Amino acid sequence: MALGISPGALLTVDFTGFEGDAEAVSARAEAWLRRLPCPSLALTTTPARLAGFDLSVSNPAEVERIASAVAAHPVSTTILVQALRIIEGLSAQSALVVESLAFAALQQGEEFRDWLARLPASSREPAANATDGPPVLVDRKGRNWTSC
């Protein structure tokens, strides 16, 4: 438990009755929000992107739906928000490395195994290849790359 927040938690800040400047408040709290181990959600009267928050919604029913998903999948949601926070300022290549590491970590977890077990057996089988050739062909002409 970090910062008094247990796994599966969701920090929700309700700005719907707030008469101040929600953008100014979120900007001052941005660094703190980014350090949270859990997702952070802002409930606003109109859709707005608030600095530091992982998500902003204007429908209270969405808060309940998201809170249920976070509680049901605490490891996955933690890895998701941490990976998304990290890749915000990275190059596409570095972001892909972070995404690959996150995906690999998830594939070794209990939540993934449970999800896989709930799939119909036919969905767990790899798709048949239409050809024995390479799945993607790439050609370079000068400085341009094209897929065939």
N, CA, C and O atoms as a GROMACS GRO file, in nm:
protein
  592
    1MET      N    1   0.084  -0.117   0.000
    1MET     CA    2   0.000   0.000   0.000
    1MET      C    3   0.090   0.124   0.000
    1MET      O    4   0.177   0.138   0.086
    2ALA      N    5   0.068   0.215  -0.096
    2ALA     CA    6   0.147   0.337  -0.105
    2ALA      C    7   0.055   0.457  -0.090
    2ALA      O    8  -0.056   0.459  -0.144
    3LEU      N    9   0.101   0.556  -0.017
    3LEU     CA   10   0.023   0.678   0.006
    3LEU      C   11  -0.113   0.649   0.067
    3LEU      O   12  -0.206   0.728   0.051
    4GLY      N   13  -0.126   0.536   0.136
    4GLY     CA   14  -0.254   0.500   0.199
    4GLY      C   15  -0.358   0.451   0.101
    4GLY      O   16  -0.476   0.447   0.134
    5ILE      N   17  -0.316   0.414  -0.019
    5ILE     CA   18  -0.409   0.370  -0.122
    5ILE      C   19  -0.385   0.221  -0.148
    5ILE      O   20  -0.273   0.180  -0.179
    6SER      N   21  -0.490   0.142  -0.136
    6SER     CA   22  -0.477  -0.002  -0.152
    6SER      C   23  -0.497  -0.041  -0.298
    6SER      O   24  -0.555   0.035  -0.376
    7PRO      N   25  -0.449  -0.160  -0.338
    7PRO     CA   26  -0.469  -0.208  -0.475
    7PRO      C   27  -0.618  -0.212  -0.510
    7PRO      O   28  -0.701  -0.250  -0.427
    8GLY      N   29  -0.649  -0.174  -0.629
    8GLY     CA   30  -0.788  -0.173  -0.675
    8GLY      C   31  -0.859  -0.043  -0.642
    8GLY      O   32  -0.979  -0.029  -0.667
    9ALA      N   33  -0.785   0.053  -0.588
    9ALA     CA   34  -0.846   0.181  -0.553
    9ALA      C   35  -0.850   0.273  -0.675
    9ALA      O   36  -0.774   0.257  -0.770
   10LEU      N   37  -0.940   0.367  -0.669
   10LEU     CA   38  -0.954   0.469  -0.772
   10LEU      C   39  -0.973   0.601  -0.699
   10LEU      O   40  -1.067   0.616  -0.621
   11LEU      N   41  -0.885   0.696  -0.724
   11LEU     CA   42  -0.902   0.828  -0.665
   11LEU      C   43  -0.998   0.907  -0.754
   11LEU      O   44  -0.970   0.931  -0.871
   12THR      N   45  -1.110   0.946  -0.697
   12THR     CA   46  -1.210   1.023  -0.772
   12THR      C   47  -1.227   1.158  -0.705
   12THR      O   48  -1.249   1.166  -0.584
   13VAL      N   49  -1.218   1.264  -0.784
   13VAL     CA   50  -1.241   1.399  -0.734
   13VAL      C   51  -1.363   1.453  -0.807
   13VAL      O   52  -1.365   1.463  -0.929
   14ASP      N   53  -1.466   1.487  -0.728
   14ASP     CA   54  -1.592   1.538  -0.782
   14ASP      C   55  -1.587   1.690  -0.788
   14ASP      O   56  -1.594   1.758  -0.685
   15PHE      N   57  -1.575   1.743  -0.909
   15PHE     CA   58  -1.571   1.887  -0.930
   15PHE      C   59  -1.709   1.944  -0.965
   15PHE      O   60  -1.722   2.063  -0.992
   16THR      N   61  -1.812   1.860  -0.964
   16THR     CA   62  -1.944   1.906  -1.010
   16THR      C   63  -2.004   2.014  -0.921
   16THR      O   64  -2.078   2.098  -0.971
   17GLY      N   65  -1.975   2.014  -0.793
   17GLY     CA   66  -2.027   2.118  -0.704
   17GLY      C   67  -1.923   2.223  -0.669
   17GLY      O   68  -1.949   2.313  -0.589
   18PHE      N   69  -1.807   2.213  -0.729
   18PHE     CA   70  -1.695   2.304  -0.701
   18PHE      C   71  -1.714   2.434  -0.777
   18PHE      O   72  -1.735   2.432  -0.898
   19GLU      N   73  -1.708   2.545  -0.706
   19GLU     CA   74  -1.729   2.675  -0.772
   19GLU      C   75  -1.598   2.744  -0.810
   19GLU      O   76  -1.600   2.850  -0.872
   20GLY      N   77  -1.486   2.684  -0.773
   20GLY     CA   78  -1.356   2.742  -0.806
   20GLY      C   79  -1.310   2.700  -0.945
   20GLY      O   80  -1.389   2.652  -1.026
   21ASP      N   81  -1.184   2.719  -0.969
   21ASP     CA   82  -1.122   2.689  -1.099
   21ASP      C   83  -1.062   2.548  -1.094
   21ASP      O   84  -0.952   2.529  -1.042
   22ALA      N   85  -1.134   2.450  -1.147
   22ALA     CA   86  -1.089   2.311  -1.144
   22ALA      C   87  -0.956   2.293  -1.217
   22ALA      O   88  -0.872   2.213  -1.175
   23GLU      N   89  -0.937   2.366  -1.326
   23GLU     CA   90  -0.811   2.355  -1.401
   23GLU      C   91  -0.693   2.403  -1.317
   23GLU      O   92  -0.586   2.342  -1.322
   24ALA      N   93  -0.710   2.509  -1.241
   24ALA     CA   94  -0.602   2.560  -1.156
   24ALA      C   95  -0.571   2.461  -1.044
   24ALA      O   96  -0.455   2.438  -1.011
   25VAL      N   97  -0.676   2.404  -0.985
   25VAL     CA   98  -0.657   2.306  -0.877
   25VAL      C   99  -0.583   2.184  -0.930
   25VAL      O  100  -0.488   2.137  -0.867
   26SER      N  101  -0.626   2.133  -1.044
   26SER     CA  102  -0.561   2.013  -1.099
   26SER      C  103  -0.417   2.042  -1.140
   26SER      O  104  -0.330   1.956  -1.124
   27ALA      N  105  -0.391   2.161  -1.191
   27ALA     CA  106  -0.254   2.196  -1.229
   27ALA      C  107  -0.163   2.198  -1.107
   27ALA      O  108  -0.048   2.155  -1.115
   28ARG      N  109  -0.213   2.248  -0.993
   28ARG     CA  110  -0.132   2.252  -0.870
   28ARG      C  111  -0.111   2.111  -0.814
   28ARG      O  112  -0.009   2.085  -0.749
   29ALA      N  113  -0.205   2.021  -0.839
   29ALA     CA  114  -0.196   1.884  -0.787
   29ALA      C  115  -0.136   1.786  -0.887
   29ALA      O  116  -0.121   1.668  -0.855
   30GLU      N  117  -0.101   1.833  -1.005
   30GLU     CA  118  -0.057   1.743  -1.112
   30GLU      C  119   0.060   1.652  -1.072
   30GLU      O  120   0.053   1.531  -1.095
   31ALA      N  121   0.164   1.706  -1.014
   31ALA     CA  122   0.280   1.624  -0.977
   31ALA      C  123   0.240   1.518  -0.875
   31ALA      O  124   0.284   1.404  -0.885
   32TRP      N  125   0.158   1.554  -0.778
   32TRP     CA  126   0.113   1.457  -0.677
   32TRP      C  127   0.028   1.349  -0.743
   32TRP      O  128   0.046   1.230  -0.713
   33LEU      N  129  -0.064   1.388  -0.831
   33LEU     CA  130  -0.150   1.291  -0.899
   33LEU      C  131  -0.068   1.193  -0.980
   33LEU      O  132  -0.101   1.074  -0.985
   34ARG      N  133   0.039   1.239  -1.045
   34ARG     CA  134   0.123   1.152  -1.129
   34ARG      C  135   0.198   1.048  -1.047
   34ARG      O  136   0.238   0.945  -1.101
   35ARG      N  137   0.217   1.073  -0.917
   35ARG     CA  138   0.288   0.977  -0.832
   35ARG      C  139   0.195   0.871  -0.773
   35ARG      O  140   0.243   0.774  -0.714
   36LEU      N  141   0.067   0.888  -0.788
   36LEU     CA  142  -0.027   0.791  -0.732
   36LEU      C  143  -0.009   0.654  -0.796
   36LEU      O  144   0.015   0.646  -0.916
   37PRO      N  145  -0.021   0.548  -0.719
   37PRO     CA  146  -0.011   0.414  -0.775
   37PRO      C  147  -0.141   0.368  -0.841
   37PRO      O  148  -0.145   0.263  -0.905
   38CYS      N  149  -0.245   0.446  -0.826
   38CYS     CA  150  -0.376   0.406  -0.879
   38CYS      C  151  -0.425   0.508  -0.982
   38CYS      O  152  -0.370   0.618  -0.991
   39PRO      N  153  -0.527   0.473  -1.058
   39PRO     CA  154  -0.584   0.569  -1.152
   39PRO      C  155  -0.650   0.686  -1.078
   39PRO      O  156  -0.699   0.671  -0.967
   40SER      N  157  -0.649   0.802  -1.142
   40SER     CA  158  -0.717   0.918  -1.086
   40SER      C  159  -0.822   0.964  -1.187
   40SER      O  160  -0.798   0.968  -1.307
   41LEU      N  161  -0.938   0.999  -1.134
   41LEU     CA  162  -1.053   1.033  -1.217
   41LEU      C  163  -1.112   1.165  -1.170
   41LEU      O  164  -1.129   1.186  -1.050
   42ALA      N  165  -1.143   1.252  -1.262
   42ALA     CA  166  -1.210   1.378  -1.231
   42ALA      C  167  -1.353   1.370  -1.284
   42ALA      O  168  -1.376   1.337  -1.400
   43LEU      N  169  -1.448   1.400  -1.197
   43LEU     CA  170  -1.589   1.409  -1.238
   43LEU      C  171  -1.620   1.557  -1.254
   43LEU      O  172  -1.612   1.633  -1.158
   44THR      N  173  -1.656   1.596  -1.375
   44THR     CA  174  -1.681   1.737  -1.407
   44THR      C  175  -1.822   1.752  -1.464
   44THR      O  176  -1.884   1.653  -1.503
   45THR      N  177  -1.871   1.875  -1.468
   45THR     CA  178  -2.006   1.896  -1.522
   45THR      C  179  -2.006   1.887  -1.674
   45THR      O  180  -2.106   1.848  -1.734
   46THR      N  181  -1.896   1.923  -1.736
   46THR     CA  182  -1.884   1.910  -1.882
   46THR      C  183  -1.752   1.840  -1.911
   46THR      O  184  -1.658   1.851  -1.832
   47PRO      N  185  -1.741   1.768  -2.022
   47PRO     CA  186  -1.615   1.699  -2.053
   47PRO      C  187  -1.498   1.798  -2.055
   47PRO      O  188  -1.503   1.901  -2.122
   48ALA      N  189  -1.394   1.765  -1.980
   48ALA     CA  190  -1.276   1.852  -1.974
   48ALA      C  191  -1.155   1.767  -1.940
   48ALA      O  192  -1.164   1.674  -1.860
   49ARG      N  193  -1.042   1.798  -2.000
   49ARG     CA  194  -0.916   1.731  -1.969
   49ARG      C  195  -0.847   1.813  -1.861
   49ARG      O  196  -0.810   1.928  -1.884
   50LEU      N  197  -0.831   1.755  -1.745
   50LEU     CA  198  -0.768   1.824  -1.634
   50LEU      C  199  -0.629   1.768  -1.611
   50LEU      O  200  -0.611   1.646  -1.602
   51ALA      N  201  -0.531   1.856  -1.600
   51ALA     CA  202  -0.391   1.816  -1.582
   51ALA      C  203  -0.376   1.721  -1.464
   51ALA      O  204  -0.434   1.743  -1.357
   52GLY      N  205  -0.298   1.615  -1.485
   52GLY     CA  206  -0.269   1.522  -1.378
   52GLY      C  207  -0.366   1.406  -1.365
   52GLY      O  208  -0.328   1.299  -1.318
   53PHE      N  209  -0.488   1.426  -1.406
   53PHE     CA  210  -0.587   1.319  -1.395
   53PHE      C  211  -0.572   1.224  -1.513
   53PHE      O  212  -0.548   1.266  -1.626
   54ASP      N  213  -0.586   1.095  -1.484
   54ASP     CA  214  -0.577   0.996  -1.590
   54ASP      C  215  -0.700   0.999  -1.679
   54ASP      O  216  -0.693   0.967  -1.798
   55LEU      N  217  -0.812   1.037  -1.622
   55LEU     CA  218  -0.939   1.035  -1.695
   55LEU      C  219  -1.031   1.140  -1.637
   55LEU      O  220  -1.027   1.170  -1.518
   56SER      N  221  -1.115   1.194  -1.722
   56SER     CA  222  -1.217   1.290  -1.678
   56SER      C  223  -1.348   1.249  -1.743
   56SER      O  224  -1.354   1.225  -1.864
   57VAL      N  225  -1.454   1.243  -1.664
   57VAL     CA  226  -1.586   1.208  -1.715
   57VAL      C  227  -1.687   1.308  -1.663
   57VAL      O  228  -1.666   1.373  -1.560
   58SER      N  229  -1.798   1.321  -1.734
   58SER     CA  230  -1.903   1.412  -1.690
   58SER      C  231  -2.031   1.338  -1.654
   58SER      O  232  -2.131   1.401  -1.618
   59ASN      N  233  -2.029   1.206  -1.663
   59ASN     CA  234  -2.146   1.126  -1.631
   59ASN      C  235  -2.117   1.045  -1.503
   59ASN      O  236  -2.027   0.961  -1.503
   60PRO      N  237  -2.192   1.070  -1.396
   60PRO     CA  238  -2.167   0.997  -1.271
   60PRO      C  239  -2.177   0.846  -1.285
   60PRO      O  240  -2.109   0.773  -1.212
   61ALA      N  241  -2.258   0.796  -1.377
   61ALA     CA  242  -2.268   0.651  -1.397
   61ALA      C  243  -2.135   0.594  -1.448
   61ALA      O  244  -2.103   0.479  -1.420
   62GLU      N  245  -2.059   0.674  -1.521
   62GLU     CA  246  -1.929   0.629  -1.571
   62GLU      C  247  -1.831   0.609  -1.456
   62GLU      O  248  -1.746   0.520  -1.461
   63VAL      N  249  -1.844   0.690  -1.351
   63VAL     CA  250  -1.756   0.674  -1.235
   63VAL      C  251  -1.777   0.536  -1.174
   63VAL      O  252  -1.680   0.467  -1.142
   64GLU      N  253  -1.900   0.496  -1.159
   64GLU     CA  254  -1.929   0.363  -1.101
   64GLU      C  255  -1.879   0.251  -1.191
   64GLU      O  256  -1.823   0.153  -1.143
   65ARG      N  257  -1.898   0.266  -1.322
   65ARG     CA  258  -1.852   0.163  -1.416
   65ARG      C  259  -1.700   0.149  -1.411
   65ARG      O  260  -1.648   0.038  -1.410
   66ILE      N  261  -1.632   0.262  -1.409
   66ILE     CA  262  -1.485   0.260  -1.405
   66ILE      C  263  -1.436   0.206  -1.271
   66ILE      O  264  -1.341   0.127  -1.267
   67ALA      N  265  -1.499   0.247  -1.161
   67ALA     CA  266  -1.460   0.198  -1.028
   67ALA      C  267  -1.475   0.047  -1.020
   67ALA      O  268  -1.392  -0.020  -0.959
   68SER      N  269  -1.580  -0.007  -1.079
   68SER     CA  270  -1.600  -0.152  -1.080
   68SER      C  271  -1.491  -0.222  -1.159
   68SER      O  272  -1.440  -0.326  -1.117
   69ALA      N  273  -1.455  -0.166  -1.273
   69ALA     CA  274  -1.350  -0.226  -1.356
   69ALA      C  275  -1.215  -0.222  -1.284
   69ALA      O  276  -1.139  -0.319  -1.289
   70VAL      N  277  -1.186  -0.112  -1.217
   70VAL     CA  278  -1.059  -0.100  -1.144
   70VAL      C  279  -1.054  -0.200  -1.029
   70VAL      O  280  -0.952  -0.265  -1.007
   71ALA      N  281  -1.165  -0.212  -0.955
   71ALA     CA  282  -1.170  -0.307  -0.843
   71ALA      C  283  -1.156  -0.451  -0.891
   71ALA      O  284  -1.094  -0.533  -0.823
   72ALA      N  285  -1.214  -0.483  -1.007
   72ALA     CA  286  -1.208  -0.619  -1.060
   72ALA      C  287  -1.072  -0.653  -1.118
   72ALA      O  288  -1.034  -0.770  -1.123
   73HIS      N  289  -0.997  -0.553  -1.163
   73HIS     CA  290  -0.868  -0.575  -1.230
   73HIS      C  291  -0.762  -0.479  -1.175
   73HIS      O  292  -0.711  -0.396  -1.250
   74PRO      N  293  -0.729  -0.488  -1.048
   74PRO     CA  294  -0.637  -0.390  -0.987
   74PRO      C  295  -0.497  -0.389  -1.047
   74PRO      O  296  -0.438  -0.282  -1.064
   75VAL      N  297  -0.443  -0.505  -1.079
   75VAL     CA  298  -0.308  -0.509  -1.135
   75VAL      C  299  -0.306  -0.452  -1.276
   75VAL      O  300  -0.219  -0.372  -1.310
   76SER      N  301  -0.402  -0.493  -1.358
   76SER     CA  302  -0.408  -0.444  -1.496
   76SER      C  303  -0.425  -0.293  -1.501
   76SER      O  304  -0.358  -0.226  -1.580
   77THR      N  305  -0.515  -0.239  -1.419
   77THR     CA  306  -0.537  -0.094  -1.424
   77THR      C  307  -0.416  -0.018  -1.372
   77THR      O  308  -0.384   0.090  -1.421
   78THR      N  309  -0.349  -0.073  -1.273
   78THR     CA  310  -0.228  -0.007  -1.222
   78THR      C  311  -0.120  -0.003  -1.330
   78THR      O  312  -0.059   0.101  -1.353
   79ILE      N  313  -0.097  -0.116  -1.394
   79ILE     CA  314   0.004  -0.121  -1.501
   79ILE      C  315  -0.037  -0.030  -1.617
   79ILE      O  316   0.048   0.038  -1.674
   80LEU      N  317  -0.165  -0.029  -1.651
   80LEU     CA  318  -0.212   0.057  -1.760
   80LEU      C  319  -0.184   0.204  -1.731
   80LEU      O  320  -0.122   0.271  -1.814
   81VAL      N  321  -0.227   0.255  -1.616
   81VAL     CA  322  -0.208   0.398  -1.590
   81VAL      C  323  -0.060   0.432  -1.575
   81VAL      O  324  -0.017   0.540  -1.617
   82GLN      N  325   0.018   0.342  -1.515
   82GLN     CA  326   0.161   0.372  -1.502
   82GLN      C  327   0.228   0.377  -1.640
   82GLN      O  328   0.309   0.466  -1.667
   83ALA      N  329   0.194   0.282  -1.726
   83ALA     CA  330   0.253   0.281  -1.861
   83ALA      C  331   0.211   0.405  -1.940
   83ALA      O  332   0.294   0.466  -2.006
   84LEU      N  333   0.084   0.441  -1.933
   84LEU     CA  334   0.037   0.559  -2.006
   84LEU      C  335   0.102   0.687  -1.955
   84LEU      O  336   0.133   0.777  -2.033
   85ARG      N  337   0.122   0.695  -1.824
   85ARG     CA  338   0.189   0.813  -1.768
   85ARG      C  339   0.333   0.821  -1.816
   85ARG      O  340   0.382   0.929  -1.848
   86ILE      N  341   0.400   0.706  -1.821
   86ILE     CA  342   0.540   0.703  -1.863
   86ILE      C  343   0.556   0.741  -2.010
   86ILE      O  344   0.645   0.818  -2.045
   87ILE      N  345   0.471   0.688  -2.097
   87ILE     CA  346   0.492   0.706  -2.241
   87ILE      C  347   0.451   0.843  -2.292
   87ILE      O  348   0.483   0.878  -2.406
   88GLU      N  349   0.382   0.922  -2.211
   88GLU     CA  350   0.339   1.054  -2.257
   88GLU      C  351   0.451   1.137  -2.317
   88GLU      O  352   0.431   1.204  -2.418
   89GLY      N  353   0.567   1.134  -2.256
   89GLY     CA  354   0.676   1.219  -2.306
   89GLY      C  355   0.783   1.144  -2.383
   89GLY      O  356   0.890   1.200  -2.407
   90LEU      N  357   0.757   1.021  -2.423
   90LEU     CA  358   0.858   0.941  -2.492
   90LEU      C  359   0.840   0.942  -2.643
   90LEU      O  360   0.734   0.975  -2.695
   91SER      N  361   0.947   0.906  -2.711
   91SER     CA  362   0.938   0.885  -2.855
   91SER      C  363   0.852   0.761  -2.881
   91SER      O  364   0.829   0.681  -2.791
   92ALA      N  365   0.806   0.746  -3.002
   92ALA     CA  366   0.723   0.630  -3.037
   92ALA      C  367   0.799   0.500  -3.012
   92ALA      O  368   0.741   0.404  -2.962
   93GLN      N  369   0.925   0.495  -3.046
   93GLN     CA  370   1.004   0.373  -3.027
   93GLN      C  371   1.018   0.340  -2.879
   93GLN      O  372   1.000   0.224  -2.841
   94SER      N  373   1.048   0.437  -2.796
   94SER     CA  374   1.061   0.413  -2.652
   94SER      C  375   0.926   0.376  -2.591
   94SER      O  376   0.919   0.292  -2.502
   95ALA      N  377   0.820   0.439  -2.639
   95ALA     CA  378   0.686   0.409  -2.589
   95ALA      C  379   0.648   0.264  -2.621
   95ALA      O  380   0.583   0.198  -2.540
   96LEU      N  381   0.688   0.214  -2.737
   96LEU     CA  382   0.661   0.075  -2.772
   96LEU      C  383   0.734  -0.022  -2.680
   96LEU      O  384   0.682  -0.128  -2.647
   97VAL      N  385   0.854   0.015  -2.638
   97VAL     CA  386   0.928  -0.069  -2.544
   97VAL      C  387   0.853  -0.076  -2.411
   97VAL      O  388   0.837  -0.185  -2.355
   98VAL      N  389   0.807   0.038  -2.361
   98VAL     CA  390   0.733   0.040  -2.235
   98VAL      C  391   0.604  -0.041  -2.250
   98VAL      O  392   0.571  -0.120  -2.161
   99GLU      N  393   0.532  -0.023  -2.360
   99GLU     CA  394   0.408  -0.098  -2.383
   99GLU      C  395   0.436  -0.248  -2.388
   99GLU      O  396   0.359  -0.327  -2.332
  100SER      N  397   0.543  -0.288  -2.453
  100SER     CA  398   0.578  -0.430  -2.462
  100SER      C  399   0.611  -0.488  -2.324
  100SER      O  400   0.570  -0.599  -2.292
  101LEU      N  401   0.684  -0.412  -2.244
  101LEU     CA  402   0.716  -0.458  -2.109
  101LEU      C  403   0.589  -0.470  -2.024
  101LEU      O  404   0.574  -0.566  -1.948
  102ALA      N  405   0.499  -0.374  -2.037
  102ALA     CA  406   0.373  -0.379  -1.961
  102ALA      C  407   0.291  -0.500  -2.004
  102ALA      O  408   0.237  -0.571  -1.920
  103PHE      N  409   0.282  -0.522  -2.133
  103PHE     CA  410   0.205  -0.635  -2.184
  103PHE      C  411   0.264  -0.767  -2.138
  103PHE      O  412   0.191  -0.859  -2.101
  104ALA      N  413   0.397  -0.778  -2.141
  104ALA     CA  414   0.463  -0.900  -2.096
  104ALA      C  415   0.436  -0.925  -1.948
  104ALA      O  416   0.413  -1.038  -1.906
  105ALA      N  417   0.439  -0.819  -1.869
  105ALA     CA  418   0.410  -0.834  -1.726
  105ALA      C  419   0.266  -0.880  -1.705
  105ALA      O  420   0.241  -0.967  -1.622
  106LEU      N  421   0.174  -0.823  -1.779
  106LEU     CA  422   0.033  -0.862  -1.766
  106LEU      C  423   0.010  -1.008  -1.806
  106LEU      O  424  -0.070  -1.078  -1.743
  107GLN      N  425   0.080  -1.053  -1.909
  107GLN     CA  426   0.061  -1.191  -1.956
  107GLN      C  427   0.105  -1.294  -1.854
  107GLN      O  428   0.065  -1.410  -1.863
  108GLN      N  429   0.184  -1.256  -1.758
  108GLN     CA  430   0.230  -1.349  -1.655
  108GLN      C  431   0.142  -1.345  -1.530
  108GLN      O  432   0.167  -1.418  -1.435
  109GLY      N  433   0.040  -1.260  -1.532
  109GLY     CA  434  -0.039  -1.240  -1.412
  109GLY      C  435  -0.167  -1.323  -1.404
  109GLY      O  436  -0.213  -1.380  -1.503
  110GLU      N  437  -0.221  -1.327  -1.285
  110GLU     CA  438  -0.343  -1.402  -1.257
  110GLU      C  439  -0.464  -1.345  -1.331
  110GLU      O  440  -0.550  -1.420  -1.377
  111GLU      N  441  -0.471  -1.213  -1.344
  111GLU     CA  442  -0.585  -1.152  -1.413
  111GLU      C  443  -0.590  -1.196  -1.559
  111GLU      O  444  -0.698  -1.222  -1.613
  112PHE      N  445  -0.474  -1.205  -1.624
  112PHE     CA  446  -0.469  -1.251  -1.762
  112PHE      C  447  -0.508  -1.398  -1.773
  112PHE      O  448  -0.584  -1.437  -1.862
  113ARG      N  449  -0.455  -1.479  -1.682
  113ARG     CA  450  -0.489  -1.622  -1.683
  113ARG      C  451  -0.639  -1.643  -1.663
  113ARG      O  452  -0.700  -1.727  -1.728
  114ASP      N  453  -0.699  -1.566  -1.572
  114ASP     CA  454  -0.844  -1.576  -1.550
  114ASP      C  455  -0.922  -1.536  -1.675
  114ASP      O  456  -1.019  -1.602  -1.712
  115TRP      N  457  -0.879  -1.428  -1.739
  115TRP     CA  458  -0.946  -1.383  -1.862
  115TRP      C  459  -0.933  -1.488  -1.972
  115TRP      O  460  -1.030  -1.519  -2.041
  116LEU      N  461  -0.814  -1.544  -1.986
  116LEU     CA  462  -0.790  -1.646  -2.088
  116LEU      C  463  -0.876  -1.769  -2.063
  116LEU      O  464  -0.929  -1.828  -2.157
  117ALA      N  465  -0.891  -1.808  -1.938
  117ALA     CA  466  -0.971  -1.926  -1.903
  117ALA      C  467  -1.119  -1.905  -1.934
  117ALA      O  468  -1.191  -2.001  -1.960
  118ARG      N  469  -1.165  -1.780  -1.932
  118ARG     CA  470  -1.306  -1.752  -1.962
  118ARG      C  471  -1.335  -1.749  -2.112
  118ARG      O  472  -1.452  -1.750  -2.152
  119LEU      N  473  -1.233  -1.744  -2.195
  119LEU     CA  474  -1.254  -1.742  -2.340
  119LEU      C  475  -1.300  -1.878  -2.388
  119LEU      O  476  -1.259  -1.980  -2.334
  120PRO      N  477  -1.386  -1.880  -2.491
  120PRO     CA  478  -1.421  -2.009  -2.550
  120PRO      C  479  -1.294  -2.076  -2.607
  120PRO      O  480  -1.204  -2.006  -2.653
  121ALA      N  481  -1.289  -2.205  -2.604
  121ALA     CA  482  -1.171  -2.278  -2.650
  121ALA      C  483  -1.133  -2.238  -2.793
  121ALA      O  484  -1.014  -2.229  -2.825
  122SER      N  485  -1.233  -2.215  -2.879
  122SER     CA  486  -1.204  -2.180  -3.018
  122SER      C  487  -1.132  -2.045  -3.028
  122SER      O  488  -1.059  -2.023  -3.125
  123SER      N  489  -1.152  -1.956  -2.933
  123SER     CA  490  -1.086  -1.825  -2.934
  123SER      C  491  -0.942  -1.833  -2.887
  123SER      O  492  -0.864  -1.741  -2.913
  124ARG      N  493  -0.906  -1.940  -2.819
  124ARG     CA  494  -0.770  -1.954  -2.767
  124ARG      C  495  -0.674  -2.014  -2.869
  124ARG      O  496  -0.553  -2.010  -2.850
  125GLU      N  497  -0.728  -2.070  -2.976
  125GLU     CA  498  -0.644  -2.132  -3.078
  125GLU      C  499  -0.591  -2.026  -3.173
  125GLU      O  500  -0.665  -1.934  -3.210
  126PRO      N  501  -0.466  -2.035  -3.214
  126PRO     CA  502  -0.413  -1.938  -3.311
  126PRO      C  503  -0.486  -1.951  -3.444
  126PRO      O  504  -0.528  -2.060  -3.484
  127ALA      N  505  -0.502  -1.838  -3.512
  127ALA     CA  506  -0.568  -1.837  -3.642
  127ALA      C  507  -0.481  -1.911  -3.744
  127ALA      O  508  -0.358  -1.905  -3.738
  128ALA      N  509  -0.546  -1.979  -3.835
  128ALA     CA  510  -0.474  -2.052  -3.940
  128ALA      C  511  -0.413  -1.950  -4.036
  128ALA      O  512  -0.476  -1.852  -4.073
  129ASN      N  513  -0.288  -1.976  -4.076
  129ASN     CA  514  -0.222  -1.888  -4.171
  129ASN      C  515  -0.271  -1.916  -4.312
  129ASN      O  516  -0.285  -2.032  -4.352
  130ALA      N  517  -0.297  -1.811  -4.385
  130ALA     CA  518  -0.343  -1.826  -4.522
  130ALA      C  519  -0.228  -1.864  -4.614
  130ALA      O  520  -0.250  -1.920  -4.722
  131THR      N  521  -0.107  -1.836  -4.573
  131THR     CA  522   0.009  -1.864  -4.656
  131THR      C  523   0.128  -1.899  -4.567
  131THR      O  524   0.129  -1.867  -4.448
  132ASP      N  525   0.224  -1.963  -4.624
  132ASP     CA  526   0.344  -1.995  -4.548
  132ASP      C  527   0.449  -1.886  -4.558
  132ASP      O  528   0.555  -1.896  -4.497
  133GLY      N  529   0.419  -1.780  -4.635
  133GLY     CA  530   0.514  -1.670  -4.653
  133GLY      C  531   0.517  -1.578  -4.532
  133GLY      O  532   0.443  -1.598  -4.435
  134PRO      N  533   0.602  -1.478  -4.537
  134PRO     CA  534   0.611  -1.384  -4.425
  134PRO      C  535   0.481  -1.306  -4.410
  134PRO      O  536   0.416  -1.275  -4.510
  135PRO      N  537   0.441  -1.273  -4.286
  135PRO     CA  538   0.314  -1.204  -4.265
  135PRO      C  539   0.314  -1.062  -4.319
  135PRO      O  540   0.208  -1.011  -4.357
  136VAL      N  541   0.430  -0.996  -4.323
  136VAL     CA  542   0.439  -0.859  -4.373
  136VAL      C  543   0.563  -0.848  -4.460
  136VAL      O  544   0.671  -0.893  -4.422
  137LEU      N  545   0.547  -0.788  -4.575
  137LEU     CA  546   0.661  -0.761  -4.664
  137LEU      C  547   0.682  -0.610  -4.665
  137LEU      O  548   0.586  -0.533  -4.675
  138VAL      N  549   0.807  -0.570  -4.655
  138VAL     CA  550   0.840  -0.428  -4.654
  138VAL      C  551   0.941  -0.403  -4.764
  138VAL      O  552   1.033  -0.483  -4.785
  139ASP      N  553   0.924  -0.290  -4.833
  139ASP     CA  554   1.014  -0.255  -4.941
  139ASP      C  555   1.062  -0.112  -4.919
  139ASP      O  556   0.984  -0.026  -4.878
  140ARG      N  557   1.187  -0.087  -4.947
  140ARG     CA  558   1.241   0.048  -4.930
  140ARG      C  559   1.287   0.099  -5.065
  140ARG      O  560   1.364   0.035  -5.136
  141LYS      N  561   1.237   0.218  -5.098
  141LYS     CA  562   1.279   0.287  -5.220
  141LYS      C  563   1.328   0.425  -5.179
  141LYS      O  564   1.249   0.513  -5.147
  142GLY      N  565   1.459   0.443  -5.179
  142GLY     CA  566   1.515   0.569  -5.131
  142GLY      C  567   1.491   0.582  -4.982
  142GLY      O  568   1.529   0.496  -4.904
  143ARG      N  569   1.427   0.693  -4.943
  143ARG     CA  570   1.399   0.716  -4.802
  143ARG      C  571   1.261   0.671  -4.762
  143ARG      O  572   1.221   0.689  -4.646
  144ASN      N  573   1.186   0.612  -4.853
  144ASN     CA  574   1.048   0.574  -4.826
  144ASN      C  575   1.035   0.423  -4.806
  144ASN      O  576   1.093   0.344  -4.880
  145TRP      N  577   0.957   0.385  -4.705
  145TRP     CA  578   0.926   0.245  -4.676
  145TRP      C  579   0.782   0.220  -4.714
  145TRP      O  580   0.695   0.302  -4.685
  146THR      N  581   0.757   0.108  -4.778
  146THR     CA  582   0.619   0.071  -4.810
  146THR      C  583   0.597  -0.074  -4.770
  146THR      O  584   0.689  -0.156  -4.778
  147SER      N  585   0.475  -0.106  -4.729
  147SER     CA  586   0.442  -0.246  -4.702
  147SER      C  587   0.371  -0.302  -4.823
  147SER      O  588   0.294  -0.233  -4.889
  148CYS      N  589   0.396  -0.429  -4.851
  148CYS     CA  590   0.339  -0.493  -4.968
  148CYS      C  591   0.228  -0.587  -4.929
  148CYS      O  592   0.168  -0.651  -5.016
   0.00000   0.00000   0.00000
